[in-house]
Amino acid sequence: MKKVFGLIDCNNFYASCERVFDPSLRDTPIAVLSNNDGCVVARTNEVKEMGVPMGAPYFKYKTQLEEGGVQVFSSNYALYGDMSRRVMNVLKKICPQVEVYSIDEAFIRLDGYLPEEEMEMYAKRIRASVWKYVGIPVSIGLGSTKTLAKVANKLAKKSESGVVFLRSGEQVSEVLRDFPVGDIWGVGRRHAKKLHALGIQTAGELVALPDVEIRDVIR
C-alpha cells in the first residue's frame, strides 16, 4: 500500500477559539490582532470576504472592520494554547501516528491502518469528533506525501465536506496544473519570486521542470 498522510488544520484557529470561549459570537465576524495589536493574524471567513488580508495593518482597516460589524480581539495565547492541546488530545485518542506540526496543525499516517477506500470517511469522522469534543472546525487533506496533504488541505477548506483526498495520479496532475506555485509547502516567497521570473506560475509547471533546473532555483 502506498503511503497516505493526512494534514488536519484548524480553520481560522484563533478566531474559532474566541467563538468557543463565547458561543454568542458564533455568527459574528471576528478578527484577531497580533500581540501588539499591530496586524490582523486571524480572520473568520466573513472578514476574508471583506477583503481584509492576513497580516493587514490594523490601523489601515480599522474603519472598514468597524463598519462591517467585526468583533476585534487582542491575541489570547493562553486560550489558544489550551484549545490546541484539547484538539491534539482528541486526535491522539482516535488517530494513529499523530505528528503535531504547529499550534493548529497535525499530520497523521493512515497507510497500514485502514484500507484506502475507507480513509476519506475516516477523515470525516475525525473532523466530526474534533467539532463535537472541542468545538473547533477543521479541514483535512489526504495525499501520498506531506506536501500533497497540504495541497489537499487547501482544497478541503473550500469544499463542503471539509475533506479532500488526492488519491490518483490523474487527480494530482489536474490539481497541480492550476495550483499557484507560491502556495506549495516549502517554496516560500524567495523561491516563488525566482520561479515567477522563469515563467513558472503553477505547481504543474514546476513538476515538469528537470530536477537539475529545480535544484538551481532552490539554491
N, CA, C and O of each residue as an XYZ file, in Angstrom:
876
protein
N       0.841     -1.194      0.000
C       0.000      0.000      0.000
C       0.881      1.251      0.000
O       1.887      1.312      0.707
N       0.490      2.252     -0.805
C       1.247      3.496     -0.835
C       1.044      4.275      0.466
O       0.061      4.078      1.180
N       1.980      5.147      0.748
C       1.862      5.985      1.933
C       0.678      6.943      1.776
O       0.391      7.425      0.680
N       0.006      7.204      2.884
C      -1.067      8.202      2.897
C      -0.917      9.054      4.150
O      -1.040      8.571      5.276
N      -0.649     10.329      3.921
C      -0.545     11.299      5.007
C      -1.819     12.131      5.065
O      -2.458     12.390      4.045
N      -2.168     12.536      6.258
C      -3.279     13.463      6.425
C      -2.789     14.715      7.132
O      -1.985     14.632      8.060
N      -3.265     15.864      6.704
C      -2.994     17.108      7.418
C      -4.312     17.625      7.974
O      -5.252     17.907      7.231
N      -4.361     17.742      9.289
C      -5.533     18.270      9.974
C      -5.212     19.698     10.380
O      -4.274     19.938     11.141
N      -5.978     20.632      9.880
C      -5.707     22.061     10.085
C      -6.956     22.730     10.653
O      -8.032     22.661     10.059
N      -6.803     23.373     11.799
C      -7.929     24.080     12.420
C      -8.244     25.335     11.607
O      -7.347     26.122     11.305
N      -9.488     25.518     11.261
C      -9.888     26.650     10.424
C      -9.926     27.948     11.226
O     -10.559     28.022     12.279
N      -9.240     28.968     10.713
C      -9.286     30.298     11.342
C      -9.091     30.166     12.851
O      -9.900     30.667     13.632
N      -8.018     29.493     13.256
C      -7.917     28.926     14.599
C      -8.151     29.931     15.724
O      -9.006     29.700     16.580
N      -7.412     31.038     15.740
C      -7.572     31.984     16.845
C      -9.003     32.508     16.916
O      -9.585     32.617     17.996
N      -9.560     32.831     15.750
C     -10.939     33.331     15.730
C     -11.919     32.245     16.166
O     -12.890     32.536     16.864
N     -11.679     31.009     15.766
C     -12.549     29.908     16.171
C     -12.485     29.682     17.678
O     -13.492     29.351     18.304
N     -11.290     29.863     18.264
C     -11.150     29.734     19.722
C     -12.001     30.774     20.437
O     -12.636     30.472     21.447
N     -12.016     31.994     19.919
C     -12.815     33.051     20.536
C     -14.299     32.689     20.496
O     -15.042     33.008     21.424
N     -14.727     32.032     19.435
C     -16.125     31.622     19.331
C     -16.452     30.496     20.309
O     -17.563     30.440     20.836
N     -15.504     29.608     20.552
C     -15.734     28.555     21.537
C     -15.845     29.165     22.933
O     -16.703     28.777     23.725
N     -14.974     30.115     23.220
C     -14.960     30.771     24.527
C     -16.238     31.567     24.766
O     -16.723     31.652     25.894
N     -16.785     32.155     23.687
C     -18.024     32.933     23.788
C     -18.958     32.519     22.654
O     -18.907     33.101     21.571
N     -19.816     31.518     22.891
C     -20.688     30.988     21.826
C     -21.624     32.026     21.212
O     -22.139     31.810     20.115
N     -21.855     33.143     21.891
C     -22.722     34.169     21.321
C     -22.106     34.794     20.070
O     -22.784     35.489     19.314
N     -20.807     34.538     19.860
C     -20.103     35.091     18.698
C     -20.146     34.155     17.490
O     -19.491     34.412     16.481
N     -20.910     33.081     17.592
C     -20.909     32.051     16.545
C     -21.171     32.624     15.154
O     -20.577     32.171     14.175
N     -22.060     33.622     15.063
C     -22.392     34.199     13.761
C     -21.832     35.609     13.583
O     -22.235     36.337     12.676
N     -20.904     35.984     14.455
C     -20.306     37.313     14.396
C     -18.950     37.254     13.691
O     -18.127     36.402     14.025
N     -18.703     38.130     12.732
C     -17.373     38.149     12.101
C     -16.321     38.579     13.111
O     -16.549     39.493     13.903
N     -15.163     37.914     13.082
C     -14.118     38.136     14.087
C     -12.773     38.341     13.405
O     -12.449     37.679     12.418
N     -11.993     39.279     13.956
C     -10.593     39.448     13.578
C      -9.772     39.425     14.864
O     -10.172     39.999     15.876
N      -8.621     38.758     14.815
C      -7.717     38.696     15.965
C      -6.422     39.392     15.585
O      -5.892     39.200     14.490
N      -5.923     40.204     16.509
C      -4.734     41.003     16.234
C      -3.488     40.379     16.847
O      -3.582     39.565     17.766
N      -2.333     40.758     16.341
C      -1.055     40.301     16.890
C      -0.895     40.826     18.311
O      -1.677     41.660     18.768
N       0.130     40.328     19.005
C       0.242     40.634     20.434
C       0.476     42.111     20.743
O       0.329     42.529     21.891
N       0.831     42.893     19.752
C       0.929     44.353     19.972
C      -0.216     45.092     19.289
O      -0.185     46.314     19.138
N      -1.231     44.324     18.878
C      -2.407     44.864     18.186
C      -2.040     45.585     16.895
O      -2.760     46.478     16.449
N      -0.927     45.197     16.304
C      -0.486     45.883     15.096
C      -1.086     45.336     13.818
O      -1.427     46.094     12.911
N      -1.220     43.986     13.742
C      -1.643     43.353     12.493
C      -2.751     42.342     12.742
O      -2.898     41.810     13.843
N      -3.520     42.092     11.702
C      -4.560     41.066     11.750
C      -3.901     39.706     11.523
O      -3.287     39.481     10.481
N      -4.025     38.801     12.492
C      -3.370     37.499     12.377
C      -4.363     36.338     12.265
O      -3.952     35.195     12.067
N      -5.654     36.618     12.388
C      -6.676     35.588     12.178
C      -7.971     36.274     11.794
O      -8.302     37.345     12.302
N      -8.708     35.628     10.874
C      -9.958     36.202     10.374
C     -10.963     35.091     10.148
O     -10.608     34.024      9.647
N     -12.199     35.329     10.507
C     -13.238     34.399     10.109
C     -13.504     34.602      8.620
O     -13.046     35.578      8.025
N     -14.240     33.682      8.031
C     -14.470     33.745      6.591
C     -15.159     35.036      6.172
O     -14.903     35.564      5.090
N     -16.046     35.548      7.050
C     -16.735     36.790      6.710
C     -15.752     37.943      6.522
O     -15.921     38.780      5.635
N     -14.716     37.975      7.375
C     -13.719     39.045      7.286
C     -12.852     38.858      6.044
O     -12.478     39.832      5.391
N     -12.537     37.621      5.725
C     -11.786     37.354      4.499
C     -12.549     37.854      3.279
O     -11.969     38.428      2.358
N     -13.874     37.622      3.289
C     -14.696     38.034      2.157
C     -14.801     39.553      2.053
O     -15.137     40.083      0.994
N     -14.514     40.255      3.154
C     -14.488     41.721      3.125
C     -13.222     42.254      2.464
O     -13.105     43.453      2.211
N     -12.264     41.349      2.182
C     -11.032     41.759      1.534
C      -9.927     42.162      2.485
O      -8.962     42.810      2.079
N     -10.057     41.782      3.754
C      -9.013     42.084      4.738
C      -7.967     40.976      4.668
O      -8.279     39.834      5.003
N      -6.741     41.268      4.247
C      -5.733     40.211      4.071
C      -5.072     39.807      5.379
O      -5.099     40.547      6.363
N      -4.480     38.622      5.373
C      -3.695     38.151      6.516
C      -2.495     39.080      6.701
O      -1.812     39.433      5.741
N      -2.254     39.466      7.951
C      -1.135     40.349      8.241
C      -1.414     41.816      7.971
O      -0.502     42.641      8.017
N      -2.670     42.148      7.691
C      -3.024     43.531      7.376
C      -2.775     44.444      8.578
O      -3.130     44.084      9.700
N      -2.173     45.617      8.369
C      -2.020     46.581      9.466
C      -3.399     46.999      9.974
O      -4.251     47.439      9.201
N      -3.602     46.858     11.263
C      -4.927     47.119     11.828
C      -5.380     48.549     11.568
O      -6.549     48.777     11.256
N      -4.476     49.513     11.692
C      -4.885     50.918     11.571
C      -5.443     51.226     10.185
O      -6.268     52.126     10.028
N      -4.986     50.470      9.175
C      -5.457     50.715      7.815
C      -6.872     50.178      7.585
O      -7.601     50.667      6.723
N      -7.245     49.167      8.368
C      -8.536     48.507      8.145
C      -9.515     48.707      9.297
O     -10.615     48.155      9.291
N      -9.107     49.497     10.280
C      -9.941     49.665     11.474
C     -11.337     50.165     11.128
O     -12.325     49.609     11.608
N     -11.435     51.199     10.308
C     -12.743     51.751      9.943
C     -13.579     50.732      9.191
O     -14.775     50.594      9.450
N     -12.957     50.016      8.258
C     -13.688     49.001      7.487
C     -14.210     47.898      8.401
O     -15.341     47.438      8.239
N     -13.393     47.473      9.359
C     -13.815     46.427     10.276
C     -14.969     46.899     11.160
O     -15.921     46.158     11.403
N     -14.871     48.128     11.631
C     -15.955     48.669     12.469
C     -17.250     48.775     11.675
O     -18.319     48.418     12.171
N     -17.153     49.256     10.464
C     -18.357     49.409      9.636
C     -18.955     48.055      9.258
O     -20.156     47.945      9.014
N     -18.111     47.033      9.213
C     -18.590     45.693      8.880
C     -19.087     44.902     10.078
O     -19.448     43.732      9.945
N     -19.108     45.531     11.246
C     -19.602     44.845     12.441
C     -18.681     43.749     12.939
O     -19.126     42.784     13.561
N     -17.391     43.903     12.662
C     -16.424     42.866     13.051
C     -16.010     43.051     14.512
O     -15.675     44.156     14.939
N     -16.038     41.966     15.258
C     -15.560     41.972     16.638
C     -14.052     41.741     16.609
O     -13.585     40.725     16.094
N     -13.297     42.682     17.161
C     -11.837     42.619     17.100
C     -11.281     42.249     18.470
O     -11.687     42.817     19.484
N     -10.345     41.290     18.499
C      -9.751     40.810     19.744
C      -8.238     40.939     19.699
O      -7.620     40.756     18.650
N      -7.645     41.257     20.845
C      -6.204     41.082     21.017
C      -5.940     39.590     21.197
O      -6.807     38.858     21.675
N      -4.755     39.143     20.818
C      -4.419     37.723     20.939
C      -4.457     37.265     22.393
O      -4.005     37.966     23.298
N      -5.007     36.077     22.592
C      -5.077     35.453     23.918
C      -4.380     34.098     23.808
O      -5.031     33.070     23.622
N      -3.054     34.106     23.925
C      -2.290     32.893     23.653
C      -2.502     31.798     24.697
O      -2.318     30.617     24.399
N      -2.883     32.175     25.906
C      -3.203     31.152     26.910
C      -4.421     30.359     26.466
O      -4.438     29.133     26.573
N      -5.444     31.055     25.964
C      -6.640     30.378     25.460
C      -6.311     29.517     24.255
O      -6.752     28.370     24.170
N      -5.535     30.065     23.317
C      -5.244     29.327     22.085
C      -4.396     28.087     22.376
O      -4.587     27.038     21.761
N      -3.466     28.215     23.311
C      -2.651     27.059     23.675
C      -3.485     25.965     24.304
O      -3.289     24.785     24.012
N      -4.421     26.349     25.171
C      -5.294     25.368     25.815
C      -6.182     24.674     24.787
O      -6.355     23.457     24.839
N      -6.740     25.435     23.860
C      -7.597     24.843     22.833
C      -6.798     23.934     21.912
O      -7.299     22.900     21.472
N      -5.553     24.313     21.617
C      -4.701     23.460     20.791
C      -4.468     22.114     21.466
O      -4.555     21.067     20.825
N      -4.171     22.149     22.760
C      -3.961     20.888     23.494
C      -5.206     20.009     23.453
O      -5.105     18.788     23.334
N      -6.366     20.621     23.551
C      -7.607     19.845     23.500
C      -7.788     19.179     22.141
O      -8.157     18.007     22.056
N      -7.525     19.939     21.078
C      -7.641     19.370     19.732
C      -6.667     18.216     19.561
O      -7.047     17.145     19.089
N      -5.411     18.430     19.944
C      -4.396     17.387     19.754
C      -4.684     16.159     20.608
O      -4.400     15.037     20.189
N      -5.238     16.354     21.790
C      -5.598     15.209     22.642
C      -6.690     14.368     21.999
O      -6.655     13.140     22.082
N      -7.657     15.015     21.360
C      -8.695     14.267     20.646
C      -8.072     13.464     19.512
O      -8.392     12.291     19.322
N      -7.182     14.101     18.764
C      -6.541     13.418     17.638
C      -5.742     12.206     18.114
O      -5.793     11.140     17.500
N      -5.002     12.378     19.217
C      -4.162     11.294     19.710
C      -4.982     10.106     20.212
O      -4.487      8.980     20.245
N      -6.215     10.353     20.597
C      -7.082      9.266     21.067
C      -7.678      8.468     19.918
O      -7.996      7.290     20.081
N      -7.833      9.095     18.764
C      -8.544      8.418     17.676
C      -7.709      8.200     16.422
O      -8.154      7.509     15.505
N      -6.513      8.770     16.360
C      -5.701      8.676     15.146
C      -4.378      7.958     15.409
O      -3.817      8.067     16.500
N      -3.884      7.229     14.421
C      -2.559      6.629     14.535
C      -1.479      7.648     14.158
O      -1.698      8.499     13.296
N      -0.338      7.558     14.790
C       0.853      8.322     14.394
C       0.577      9.815     14.201
O       0.722     10.345     13.099
N       0.186     10.472     15.264
C      -0.064     11.919     15.203
C       1.255     12.677     15.363
O       2.003     12.443     16.313
N       1.529     13.578     14.434
C       2.706     14.444     14.498
C       2.234     15.896     14.579
O       1.782     16.462     13.583
N       2.339     16.489     15.754
C       1.918     17.878     15.916
C       2.902     18.758     15.153
O       4.106     18.726     15.406
N       2.376     19.545     14.216
C       3.222     20.364     13.354
C       3.264     21.819     13.820
O       4.304     22.472     13.738
N       2.150     22.314     14.300
C       2.074     23.693     14.797
C       0.913     23.780     15.764
O       0.273     22.771     16.062
N       0.634     24.974     16.257
C      -0.433     25.134     17.234
C      -1.789     24.709     16.672
O      -2.682     24.322     17.426
N      -1.944     24.781     15.344
C      -3.249     24.460     14.759
C      -3.186     23.410     13.648
O      -4.142     23.259     12.886
N      -2.076     22.688     13.551
C      -1.932     21.679     12.507
C      -1.289     20.402     13.047
O      -0.449     20.445     13.946
N      -1.698     19.273     12.482
C      -1.069     17.992     12.826
C      -1.128     17.073     11.617
O      -2.111     17.067     10.877
N      -0.070     16.298     11.422
C      -0.049     15.261     10.399
C      -0.405     13.918     11.022
O      -0.094     13.662     12.185
N      -1.057     13.068     10.247
C      -1.310     11.690     10.652
C      -0.911     10.773      9.503
O      -0.788     11.215      8.360
N      -0.709      9.497      9.810
C      -0.441      8.471      8.789
C      -1.589      7.470      8.828
O      -1.968      6.992      9.897
N      -2.139      7.156      7.659
C      -3.260      6.221      7.596
C      -2.933      4.927      6.873
O      -3.675      3.953      7.002
N      -1.832      4.887      6.106
C      -1.492      3.640      5.418
C      -1.112      2.590      6.450
O      -0.448      2.891      7.442
N      -1.535      1.368      6.211
C      -1.286      0.292      7.159
C      -2.275      0.257      8.301
O      -2.244     -0.646      9.137
N      -3.154      1.245      8.333
C      -4.150      1.331      9.400
C      -5.554      1.105      8.862
O      -6.396      0.506      9.532
N      -5.801      1.588      7.646
C      -7.119      1.480      7.023
C      -6.973      1.134      5.551
O      -5.973      1.499      4.932
N      -7.953      0.434      4.974
C      -7.983      0.308      3.517
C      -8.172      1.689      2.901
O      -8.843      2.543      3.480
N      -7.591      1.907      1.747
C      -7.629      3.227      1.123
C      -9.046      3.723      0.898
O      -9.318      4.917      1.025
N      -9.960      2.801      0.561
C     -11.329      3.223      0.257
C     -12.089      3.706      1.502
O     -13.158      4.304      1.377
N     -11.547      3.451      2.694
C     -12.206      3.898      3.918
C     -11.605      5.181      4.494
O     -12.130      5.731      5.462
N     -10.519      5.653      3.909
C      -9.778      6.757      4.526
C     -10.534      8.080      4.515
O     -10.491      8.826      5.493
N     -11.221      8.374      3.428
C     -11.935      9.648      3.352
C     -13.058      9.707      4.388
O     -13.250     10.734      5.039
N     -13.792      8.617      4.539
C     -14.855      8.587      5.536
C     -14.281      8.669      6.944
O     -14.872      9.300      7.821
N     -13.136      8.037      7.163
C     -12.474      8.110      8.466
C     -12.075      9.551      8.783
O     -12.223     10.010      9.915
N     -11.569     10.258      7.773
C     -11.197     11.662      7.971
C     -12.423     12.494      8.343
O     -12.329     13.400      9.171
N     -13.554     12.195      7.745
C     -14.783     12.913      8.090
C     -15.189     12.637      9.538
O     -15.721     13.517     10.214
N     -14.939     11.424     10.009
C     -15.254     11.105     11.415
C     -14.312     11.851     12.358
O     -14.725     12.304     13.425
N     -13.048     11.976     11.959
C     -12.095     12.758     12.766
C     -12.592     14.195     12.882
O     -12.616     14.776     13.967
N     -12.980     14.743     11.764
C     -13.468     16.126     11.729
C     -14.676     16.300     12.655
O     -14.760     17.268     13.410
N     -15.603     15.350     12.582
C     -16.804     15.416     13.417
C     -16.451     15.286     14.898
O     -17.076     15.933     15.739
N     -15.460     14.461     15.228
C     -15.073     14.275     16.623
C     -14.452     15.527     17.218
O     -14.754     15.894     18.354
N     -13.579     16.191     16.450
C     -12.964     17.425     16.943
C     -14.043     18.486     17.178
O     -14.004     19.208     18.174
N     -14.991     18.573     16.266
C     -16.083     19.541     16.433
C     -16.925     19.202     17.661
O     -17.286     20.093     18.431
N     -17.236     17.926     17.847
C     -18.088     17.504     18.969
C     -17.436     17.767     20.314
O     -18.082     18.274     21.231
N     -16.148     17.424     20.440
C     -15.499     17.475     21.753
C     -14.781     18.789     22.041
O     -14.521     19.107     23.202
N     -14.456     19.558     20.998
C     -13.719     20.809     21.219
C     -14.460     22.020     20.664
O     -14.328     23.123     21.194
N     -15.241     21.824     19.598
C     -15.962     22.938     19.005
C     -15.164     23.724     17.987
O     -15.556     24.823     17.598
N     -14.038     23.162     17.551
C     -13.191     23.821     16.547
C     -13.408     23.149     15.189
O     -13.282     21.929     15.085
N     -13.733     23.927     14.142
C     -13.855     23.336     12.802
C     -12.475     23.067     12.211
O     -11.570     23.893     12.332
N     -12.319     21.916     11.578
C     -11.043     21.578     10.951
C     -11.272     21.158      9.512
O     -12.358     20.716      9.138
N     -10.228     21.305      8.716
C     -10.204     20.769      7.361
C      -9.122     19.703      7.300
O      -8.100     19.807      7.979
N      -9.349     18.682      6.488
C      -8.402     17.567      6.412
C      -8.071     17.269      4.958
O      -8.960     17.042      4.138
N      -6.780     17.275      4.654
C      -6.305     16.905      3.327
C      -5.513     15.618      3.401
O      -4.705     15.431      4.311
N      -5.739     14.731      2.449
C      -5.051     13.438      2.397
C      -4.285     13.327      1.085
O      -4.793     13.688      0.024
N      -3.049     12.820      1.172
C      -2.247     12.630     -0.023
C      -1.086     11.699      0.249
O      -0.844     11.317      1.394
N      -0.372     11.336     -0.787
C       0.703     10.344     -0.669
C       1.989     10.938     -0.106
O       2.918     10.194      0.208
N       2.064     12.261      0.028
C       3.190     12.933      0.675
C       2.621     14.032      1.572
O       1.450     14.395      1.462
N       3.464     14.552      2.457
C       3.010     15.656      3.293
C       2.692     16.886      2.449
O       1.751     17.624      2.741
N       3.481     17.100      1.406
C       3.241     18.242      0.538
C       1.881     18.133     -0.142
O       1.142     19.115     -0.214
N       1.545     16.934     -0.645
C       0.243     16.753     -1.282
C      -0.892     16.825     -0.268
O      -1.988     17.281     -0.595
N      -0.639     16.379      0.959
C      -1.656     16.524      2.006
C      -1.929     17.998      2.279
O      -3.067     18.392      2.530
N      -0.860     18.817      2.228
C      -1.014     20.266      2.392
C      -1.842     20.852      1.246
O      -2.732     21.672      1.470
N      -1.539     20.423      0.020
C      -2.297     20.897     -1.140
C      -3.762     20.499     -0.996
O      -4.656     21.318     -1.212
N      -4.006     19.250     -0.633
C      -5.377     18.762     -0.464
C      -6.103     19.530      0.627
O      -7.307     19.770      0.532
N      -5.365     19.914      1.666
C      -5.990     20.655      2.760
C      -6.473     22.024      2.300
O      -7.541     22.481      2.708
N      -5.688     22.675      1.453
C      -6.126     23.976      0.926
C      -7.420     23.828      0.142
O      -8.295     24.691      0.209
N      -7.543     22.740     -0.597
C      -8.776     22.482     -1.337
C      -9.916     22.141     -0.390
O     -11.064     22.523     -0.619
N      -9.583     21.408      0.694
C     -10.606     20.988      1.652
C     -11.263     22.180      2.338
O     -12.444     22.132      2.679
N     -10.496     23.248      2.540
C     -11.045     24.437      3.201
C     -12.166     25.074      2.378
O     -13.007     25.795      2.916
N     -12.171     24.803      1.084
C     -13.194     25.379      0.214
C     -14.282     24.370     -0.150
O     -15.228     24.703     -0.864
N     -14.144     23.131      0.344
C     -15.110     22.093     -0.007
C     -16.211     22.004      1.042
O     -16.016     22.384      2.196
N     -17.341     21.511      0.636
C     -18.487     21.394      1.545
C     -18.231     20.387      2.644
O     -18.659     20.589      3.780
N     -17.534     19.293      2.323
C     -17.302     18.234      3.301
C     -16.156     18.542      4.251
O     -16.079     17.968      5.338
N     -15.254     19.455      3.845
C     -14.087     19.759      4.669
C     -12.985     18.726      4.561
O     -12.006     18.786      5.304
N     -13.128     17.771      3.639
C     -12.135     16.715      3.448
C     -11.868     16.532      1.956
O     -12.805     16.446      1.162
N     -10.593     16.472      1.576
C     -10.219     16.176      0.191
C      -9.097     15.144      0.204
O      -8.109     15.298      0.924
N      -9.254     14.094     -0.594
C      -8.258     13.023     -0.705
C      -7.769     12.998     -2.145
O      -8.532     12.681     -3.057
N      -6.497     13.332     -2.353
C      -5.891     13.230     -3.679
C      -5.367     11.811     -3.847
O      -4.232     11.509     -3.478
N      -6.191     10.960     -4.396
C      -5.882      9.528     -4.444
C      -5.088      9.129     -5.672
O      -4.096      8.409     -5.567
N      -5.518      9.593     -6.830
C      -4.920      9.102     -8.077
C      -3.935     10.106     -8.664
O      -3.966     11.299     -8.360
N      -3.065      9.578     -9.513
C      -2.125     10.437    -10.211
C      -2.829     11.445    -11.101
O      -2.354     12.567    -11.278
N      -3.970     11.040    -11.663
C      -4.736     11.941    -12.520
C      -5.283     13.119    -11.716
O      -5.256     14.262    -12.172
N      -5.782     12.824    -10.508
C      -6.276     13.902     -9.641
C      -5.164     14.881     -9.304
O      -5.337     16.098     -9.374
N      -4.015     14.319     -8.935
C      -2.881     15.160     -8.545
C      -2.469     16.057     -9.698
O      -2.259     17.256     -9.512
N      -2.352     15.485    -10.881
C      -1.931     16.272    -12.051
C      -2.928     17.382    -12.354
O      -2.537     18.498    -12.696
N      -4.217     17.076    -12.229
C      -5.250     18.068    -12.513
C      -5.191     19.228    -11.516
O      -5.319     20.394    -11.890
N      -4.994     18.884    -10.245
C      -4.940     19.919     -9.208
C      -3.691     20.783     -9.366
O      -3.765     22.010     -9.304
N      -2.544     20.136     -9.568
C      -1.285     20.874     -9.651
C      -1.208     21.765    -10.886
O      -0.469     22.749    -10.903
N      -1.965     21.420    -11.909
C      -1.930     22.199    -13.155
C      -2.277     23.667    -12.905
O      -1.717     24.559    -13.542
N      -3.203     23.914    -11.973
C      -3.642     25.289    -11.715
C      -3.278     25.786    -10.322
O      -3.663     26.891     -9.937
N      -2.537     24.976     -9.559
C      -2.232     25.346     -8.175
C      -1.068     26.336     -8.151
O      -0.010     26.042     -8.709
N      -1.234     27.503     -7.517
C      -0.161     28.512     -7.522
C       1.134     27.979     -6.916
O       1.121     27.392     -5.834
N       2.230     28.178     -7.601
C       3.499     27.612     -7.149
C       3.908     28.188     -5.788
O       4.548     27.501     -4.991
N       3.543     29.439     -5.524
C       3.893     30.055     -4.258
C       3.153     29.482     -3.070
O       3.539     29.715     -1.924
N       2.074     28.724     -3.335
C       1.293     28.122     -2.263
C       1.779     26.728     -1.889
O       1.233     26.109     -0.976
N       2.791     26.231     -2.578
C       3.316     24.905     -2.265
C       4.119     24.978     -0.975
O       4.939     25.878     -0.793
N       3.881     24.035     -0.092
C       4.575     23.975      1.185
C       6.082     23.912      0.956
O       6.566     23.026      0.252
N       6.818     24.837      1.540
C       8.267     24.822      1.459
C       8.865     25.677      0.359
O      10.077     25.893      0.338
N       8.037     26.171     -0.561
C       8.580     27.002     -1.642
C       8.971     28.375     -1.100
O      10.091     28.833     -1.324
N       8.073     29.018     -0.404
C       8.404     30.316      0.197
C       8.427     31.442     -0.813
O       8.443     31.213     -2.023
N       8.428     32.671     -0.297
C       8.355     33.840     -1.175
C       9.591     33.996     -2.051
O       9.485     34.339     -3.229
N      10.770     33.742     -1.469
C      12.011     33.959     -2.228
C      12.074     33.024     -3.426
O      12.359     33.458     -4.542
N      11.808     31.736     -3.199
C      11.850     30.782     -4.298
C      10.717     31.035     -5.286
O      10.884     30.871     -6.495
N       9.562     31.437     -4.757
C       8.438     31.718     -5.658
C       8.783     32.868     -6.600
O       8.428     32.844     -7.778
N       9.475     33.866     -6.074
C       9.876     35.004     -6.899
C      10.811     34.556     -8.024
O      10.676     34.999     -9.165
N      11.768     33.668     -7.690
C      12.676     33.140     -8.705
C      11.914     32.361     -9.777
O      12.172     32.493    -10.973
N      10.969     31.548     -9.309
C      10.189     30.725    -10.239
C       9.337     31.605    -11.152
O       9.240     31.350    -12.353
N       8.722     32.636    -10.583
C       7.911     33.539    -11.405
C       8.770     34.210    -12.468
O       8.321     34.415    -13.596
N      10.013     34.554    -12.106
C      10.917     35.192    -13.068
C      11.241     34.263    -14.229
O      11.549     34.716    -15.332
N      11.169     32.956    -13.971
C      11.427     31.960    -15.010
C      10.159     31.590    -15.774
O      10.181     30.750    -16.673
N       9.042     32.240    -15.394
C       7.783     31.948    -16.060
C       7.033     30.777    -15.474
O       6.072     30.288    -16.068
N       7.473     30.315    -14.292
C       6.809     29.191    -13.622
C       5.776     29.749    -12.660
O       6.130     30.331    -11.635
N       4.503     29.576    -12.982
C       3.428     30.131    -12.171
C       2.667     29.076    -11.374
O       2.072     29.390    -10.343
N       2.683     27.833    -11.838
C       1.878     26.788    -11.194
C       2.743     25.618    -10.739
O       3.872     25.436    -11.196
N       2.179     24.833     -9.827
C       2.871     23.639     -9.354
C       3.073     22.643    -10.487
O       4.085     21.943    -10.531
N       2.123     22.579    -11.392
C       2.260     21.670    -12.529
C       3.456     22.023    -13.390
O       4.166     21.135    -13.861
N       3.685     23.308    -13.601
C       4.844     23.740    -14.389
C       6.145     23.447    -13.652
O       7.159     23.128    -14.272
N       6.111     23.558    -12.317
C       7.309     23.241    -11.530
C       7.643     21.759    -11.623
O       8.804     21.391    -11.804
N       6.633     20.911    -11.501
C       6.843     19.460    -11.564
C       7.416     19.060    -12.921
O       8.171     18.093    -13.020
N       7.060     19.798    -13.954
C       7.528     19.459    -15.304
C       8.983     19.826    -15.544
O       9.577     19.374    -16.523
N       9.581     20.650    -14.655
C      10.977     21.025    -14.816
C      11.898     19.836    -14.562
O      11.581     18.997    -13.718
N      13.014     19.737    -15.255
C      14.025     18.724    -14.932
C      14.565     18.974    -13.520
O      14.629     20.118    -13.070
N      14.948     17.914    -12.835
C      15.439     18.027    -11.462
C      16.599     19.010    -11.346
O      16.690     19.753    -10.369
N      17.473     19.018    -12.326
C      18.643     19.899    -12.261
C      18.221     21.362    -12.254
O      18.844     22.177    -11.574
N      17.185     21.706    -12.991
C      16.707     23.088    -13.014
C      16.056     23.464    -11.692
O      16.204     24.591    -11.219
N      15.333     22.515    -11.094
C      14.714     22.777     -9.795
C      15.793     23.027     -8.746
O      15.661     23.933     -7.924
N      16.863     22.226     -8.769
C      17.952     22.413     -7.816
C      18.611     23.781     -7.985
O      18.999     24.418     -7.005
N      18.735     24.228     -9.241
C      19.337     25.548     -9.494
C      18.487     26.654     -8.880
O      19.022     27.634     -8.362
N      17.175     26.503     -8.936
C      16.273     27.532     -8.426
C      16.325     27.613     -6.913
O      16.320     28.709     -6.353
N      16.375     26.469     -6.242
C      16.253     26.463     -4.779
C      17.586     26.636     -4.060
O      17.619     26.613     -2.830
N      18.677     26.806     -4.785
C      19.963     27.047     -4.131
C      19.969     28.394     -3.431
O      20.971     28.770     -2.824
